[in-house]
Amino acid sequence: MNAFVLAAGFGKRMGSLTKNTPKPLLQIQSITLLDYSLYLLNLWNIQKIWVNAHYLSEQIINHFKSFENAQIEVVVEKEKILGTAGGIRTALPDNLSSEPMLIINPDTIFFPDQNFSPKTSLANNSKIHLYLLPSPEGQNYTKISIGKNQKLEFGIGNLYYIGLAVINPFCLIELEKNQYFDLSDIFKECAIRGEITGEIFSGTVLDLGTKELWDSYQTKDIFGENLNNIKTFLNRSKMT
């Protein structure tokens, strides 16, 4: 199974934190958001990883130069942000197989249960499978509900998309390269056709998407006893 890490945003919500550093390279407990995503992808036996980049993209490129034990390709959106779907479509080769691909957003820190692993196949005529959680109080996320055969409906319900999905990349192949497209629009179009499914994520998440949230967690032990495992993985993955 392959994966795509969405890392091409501007990071404007992080204020001064991202003046000289792209958001995916911000650190918490000395671990960058990107590196934690790589740690999870390793746990889930991901083979090939694409990472898109735009703002201060050279830092992301340089960051991955030290990794020797991972198949990572950084694709730079040079002239403009292409959106979540547009960025994926532009980065992927036209001859890609229909094997499902994992999409992960490093803005969210995922804490999966020990027995969790992403789906490696899609069923029930599904082209996309989303991982969801109950919407936090006071947050304005798109409302989602799960119906029969895990089919999703948008605009109703008390669930939200957490930034982790399994997708058949063929549903993006028809999009024009180097153009802006948003995954949320693709999700809703698939829902109308009954081609998107979902389930409750087996674990918890931590959203660090704003400077206020980020600052509030800087003095807390986020990774707990797992911190040593993350550091061990990174030391093994990088050239010494």
C-alpha positions as CSV (number, residue, x, y, z in Angstrom):
1,M,0.0,0.0,0.0
2,N,1.2,3.5,-0.8
3,A,0.5,6.8,1.0
4,F,0.2,10.5,0.3
5,V,1.1,13.1,2.9
6,L,-0.6,16.5,2.5
7,A,2.0,19.1,3.4
8,A,1.5,21.9,0.9
9,G,-0.4,24.5,3.0
10,F,0.7,28.0,3.9
11,G,0.4,27.5,7.7
12,K,-1.1,31.0,8.1
13,R,-3.1,29.9,11.1
14,M,0.1,29.3,13.0
15,G,1.1,33.0,13.0
16,S,4.8,33.7,13.8
17,L,5.6,30.0,14.2
18,T,5.6,29.5,10.5
19,K,7.4,32.7,9.5
20,N,10.6,30.8,8.8
21,T,9.5,27.2,9.1
22,P,6.8,25.3,7.1
23,K,4.1,24.0,9.4
24,P,4.8,20.3,8.8
25,L,8.3,20.8,10.2
26,L,7.1,22.4,13.4
27,Q,8.2,20.3,16.4
28,I,6.4,19.1,19.5
29,Q,8.5,17.2,22.0
30,S,11.4,17.4,19.4
31,I,9.3,15.5,16.9
32,T,8.1,17.2,13.7
33,L,4.6,16.7,12.5
34,L,5.9,15.1,9.3
35,D,8.2,12.7,11.1
36,Y,5.3,11.5,13.3
37,S,3.3,10.8,10.2
38,L,6.2,8.8,8.8
39,Y,6.3,6.9,12.0
40,L,2.7,5.9,11.7
41,L,3.1,5.0,8.0
42,N,5.9,2.7,9.0
43,L,3.7,1.0,11.6
44,W,1.1,0.5,8.9
45,N,3.6,-1.1,6.4
46,I,3.3,1.7,3.8
47,Q,5.7,1.0,0.9
48,K,5.9,4.2,-1.1
49,I,5.2,7.8,0.1
50,W,4.5,11.0,-1.8
51,V,4.7,14.3,0.0
52,N,3.5,17.5,-1.6
53,A,5.1,20.9,-0.6
54,H,4.7,24.6,-1.4
55,Y,5.5,27.1,1.3
56,L,9.3,26.9,2.1
57,S,9.3,23.7,0.2
58,E,13.1,23.5,0.1
59,Q,13.1,22.9,3.8
60,I,10.9,19.9,3.4
61,I,13.1,18.6,0.5
62,N,16.2,19.0,2.6
63,H,14.6,17.4,5.6
64,F,14.0,14.2,3.7
65,K,17.5,14.0,2.3
66,S,18.7,12.4,5.5
67,F,16.2,9.5,5.2
68,E,17.7,6.4,3.6
69,N,15.3,3.6,4.6
70,A,12.1,5.0,3.1
71,Q,10.7,5.5,-0.4
72,I,9.8,9.2,-0.2
73,E,9.1,11.5,-3.2
74,V,8.6,15.2,-2.5
75,V,6.5,16.9,-5.2
76,V,6.7,20.7,-5.1
77,E,3.7,22.9,-6.1
78,K,5.8,25.7,-7.3
79,E,3.5,28.4,-8.7
80,K,0.4,27.9,-6.7
81,I,-1.4,25.7,-4.2
82,L,-3.3,23.0,-6.0
83,G,-5.7,22.0,-3.2
84,T,-5.8,18.6,-1.6
85,A,-7.2,16.8,-4.6
86,G,-5.3,18.8,-7.2
87,G,-2.0,18.3,-5.4
88,I,-2.5,14.5,-5.3
89,R,-3.6,14.3,-8.9
90,T,-0.6,16.4,-10.1
91,A,1.9,14.3,-8.1
92,L,0.7,10.9,-9.1
93,P,1.9,9.2,-12.4
94,D,-0.8,8.5,-15.0
95,N,0.0,4.8,-15.0
96,L,-0.7,4.3,-11.3
97,S,-2.5,1.1,-10.4
98,S,-5.9,1.1,-8.8
99,E,-4.5,-0.1,-5.5
100,P,-6.0,1.9,-2.6
101,M,-3.8,4.7,-1.3
102,L,-3.7,6.1,2.2
103,I,-4.2,9.9,2.5
104,I,-2.9,11.5,5.8
105,N,-2.9,15.1,7.0
106,P,0.0,15.8,9.4
107,D,-1.9,18.7,10.9
108,T,-3.6,16.2,13.1
109,I,-1.7,13.9,15.5
110,F,-3.3,10.4,15.4
111,F,-3.2,8.1,18.4
112,P,-4.6,4.8,16.9
113,D,-5.5,1.9,19.1
114,Q,-2.9,-0.9,19.1
115,N,-5.0,-3.1,16.8
116,F,-5.8,-0.4,14.3
117,S,-4.5,-0.5,10.7
118,P,-6.0,1.3,7.7
119,K,-8.1,-0.6,5.2
120,T,-6.1,-2.2,2.3
121,S,-9.2,-2.7,0.1
122,L,-12.4,-1.0,-0.6
123,A,-15.8,-2.7,-0.6
124,N,-19.5,-1.9,-1.3
125,N,-18.7,0.0,-4.5
126,S,-16.7,2.4,-2.5
127,K,-14.0,4.6,-4.1
128,I,-13.1,6.4,-0.9
129,H,-13.2,5.4,2.8
130,L,-13.0,8.1,5.5
131,Y,-12.1,7.8,9.2
132,L,-14.4,9.8,11.4
133,L,-14.9,10.9,15.0
134,P,-17.7,12.7,16.9
135,S,-17.5,16.5,16.3
136,P,-15.9,18.3,19.2
137,E,-18.1,20.8,21.0
138,G,-18.0,24.3,19.4
139,Q,-16.2,23.2,16.2
140,N,-17.7,24.0,12.8
141,Y,-16.8,20.8,10.9
142,T,-18.8,19.5,8.0
143,K,-21.4,17.2,9.4
144,I,-21.3,13.5,8.3
145,S,-23.4,10.5,9.1
146,I,-22.8,6.8,8.5
147,G,-25.7,4.8,7.0
148,K,-26.3,1.3,5.7
149,N,-23.2,-0.5,4.4
150,Q,-21.0,2.3,5.9
151,K,-22.2,4.7,3.2
152,L,-21.7,8.3,4.1
153,E,-24.0,11.3,3.9
154,F,-22.8,14.9,4.2
155,G,-24.6,17.8,5.8
156,I,-26.2,15.8,8.6
157,G,-25.0,13.8,11.6
158,N,-22.5,14.4,14.4
159,L,-19.3,13.0,12.9
160,Y,-16.4,14.8,11.1
161,Y,-13.5,13.7,8.9
162,I,-10.3,13.6,10.9
163,G,-7.8,13.8,7.9
164,L,-7.2,10.1,7.4
165,A,-8.6,8.3,4.3
166,V,-8.2,5.4,2.0
167,I,-8.8,6.3,-1.7
168,N,-8.8,4.6,-5.0
169,P,-6.5,7.0,-6.9
170,F,-8.5,6.3,-10.2
171,C,-11.2,8.6,-8.9
172,L,-8.7,11.5,-9.3
173,I,-7.1,10.5,-12.6
174,E,-9.8,12.3,-14.7
175,L,-8.9,15.6,-13.0
176,E,-6.7,18.0,-15.0
177,K,-3.1,18.3,-13.7
178,N,-1.8,21.5,-12.2
179,Q,-5.3,22.8,-11.4
180,Y,-7.0,23.5,-8.1
181,F,-9.3,20.8,-6.8
182,D,-10.4,20.2,-3.2
183,L,-10.9,16.7,-1.7
184,S,-14.0,17.8,0.1
185,D,-15.7,18.4,-3.2
186,I,-14.7,14.9,-4.4
187,F,-16.0,13.4,-1.2
188,K,-19.4,15.0,-1.6
189,E,-19.7,14.0,-5.3
190,C,-18.9,10.4,-4.4
191,A,-21.5,10.6,-1.6
192,I,-24.2,11.5,-4.2
193,R,-23.2,8.5,-6.2
194,G,-23.0,6.2,-3.1
195,E,-19.3,5.7,-3.7
196,I,-17.9,6.8,-0.3
197,T,-17.9,4.9,3.0
198,G,-16.5,5.5,6.4
199,E,-16.1,4.3,10.0
200,I,-15.3,5.6,13.4
201,F,-11.6,5.9,13.9
202,S,-10.3,3.4,16.5
203,G,-8.3,5.8,18.6
204,T,-8.1,9.5,19.5
205,V,-6.7,12.5,17.7
206,L,-5.1,15.8,18.7
207,D,-5.7,18.9,16.5
208,L,-2.8,21.3,16.5
209,G,-4.0,23.4,13.6
210,T,-3.8,26.8,15.3
211,K,-1.1,28.7,17.2
212,E,-3.3,28.8,20.3
213,L,-3.7,25.0,20.3
214,W,-0.1,24.5,19.6
215,D,1.0,26.8,22.4
216,S,-1.3,25.1,24.8
217,Y,0.3,21.7,24.3
218,Q,4.0,22.7,24.4
219,T,4.4,22.0,28.1
220,K,2.5,18.7,28.0
221,D,3.6,15.1,27.4
222,I,1.9,14.4,24.1
223,F,3.5,11.1,23.1
224,G,4.0,9.6,26.5
225,E,5.8,6.3,26.6
226,N,5.7,6.1,22.8
227,L,8.2,9.0,22.4
228,N,11.1,6.6,22.7
229,N,9.6,4.4,19.9
230,I,9.3,7.4,17.6
231,K,12.9,8.5,18.2
232,T,14.2,5.0,17.7
233,F,12.3,4.7,14.3
234,L,13.7,8.1,13.2
235,N,17.3,7.1,14.2
236,R,17.0,3.9,12.2
237,S,15.5,5.7,9.2
238,K,18.1,8.4,8.9
239,M,21.7,8.2,7.7
240,T,24.2,8.4,10.5
